[in-house]
Amino acid sequence: MRRRTFTAALASSVLAGPLPAYAAHGDLRLRLPAPTGRWRVGTTTRHLIDRDRSDPWNNASTRDIMTTLFYPATVVRGYPLAAQLTPAAAEVFKGLDAGILHSELPADGVDWAATMTHSHVDAPAPPARRPVLLYSPGGADPRTIGTSVAEDLASHGYVVITIDHPGETSEVEFPGGRLRTIEVPPEVRTDPVLSRKMMTTRFADVRFVLDQLRSLDGPPLDLRRIGIYGHSAGGATAAVSLDDRRIRAAANLEGYLDTLDGELYPIAQHGTDKPLLLAGTDGFRDARFDRTWAAVMSHGGPVRRVELHDANHWVFTDYAALTPQLQSAGLVTPEARARLIGSTPYGIHAVRKLVRTFFAQALGSAAGALSGR
């Protein structure tokens, strides 16, 4: 397939970014961009327990996974907005994600617990079955940092299920307030054995969530139209999961398609006859992407590669919306912003449009007859 470039023409359609707001104690309060679709958005969390699989990171006899569902809602009045992070998760985020895992982010001066989503907790869903999209975040990143894209997709009629991969995620909060933070050793980034273990666990997590869809308590799901997308390690997870017969399309947002020792994943070795989006940035592109992505494209099929200009790796996450606000408040330098998301002024809007356009073409329109407003 022909390689295309996602150009700055999208900038003309971008809404103006939100102005900084401050809590009573002086810390910055960040805002997520509003969804662009016709539907209001509902949200709910589900704790899934795989009793047939032990946890590879803490030796528990079961594998516990937390998910969040975002979906079109018919009524939102009386249903509160969900916070992006719970207070307990925000406290960990402040000390771990900000300033350590992502050194570009400020460790102080931000009220990370104050960021609200645009999704209403347990709001009722319409009765029609909706196509399903799974989301796998990048290594160490929590599922919550993919909220903006998930909400936008839900407002256009999809049910989006964001998945945490406990043990490698910076923070996961389970029912009852139990918190779990990173347990994988830092060597996972350089040790091929540990890295394979991490990715194998991710693949199994996705299969387990797929297994639960028929019995999942929540909005009605169209199980004939299931897609998956992910960022970084989650992008590789999405692409590899395309081999599952239940998944019809996948979007790999800047994930390598090989192991640390250079072995290509099966999808890169053999290609695919299902729609696959390979989306990258000019700020993070390297020879490994060119080699592994060219491998899957060499087999033909409905594979498309795009590149975002003036962008960097975490432009595919909520950081694309939050970092400009941090820069405006003087908490992030232009150089730090460039390392994290690039200098593009339209990043989160471009990413949301790219992902929803891909799935609309790959799975068919998810729009409903009712506006949900």
BELMOUR-V737675 format. One line per field, one symbol per residue. burial: 1 if it has 16 or more other ideal C-beta (glycine too) atoms within 10 Angstrom, else 0. A space follows every 10 residues. Layout:
# BELMOUR-V737675
burial=???
This chain:
# BELMOUR-V737675
burial=0000010001 0001001101 0000001111 1110101011 1111110101 0010111000 0011111111 1111010010 0111110011 0111011100 0101110001 1111101111 0010110001 1111111111 1111111111 1111111111 1111111111 1110000001 0101000100 1001101110 1110110111 0110010110 1100111111 1111111111 1100001111 1111111101 0001101100 1101111111 1011000010 0110111000 0011111101 1111111111 1111111010 1100011111 1101011111 1111110111 0110010100 010
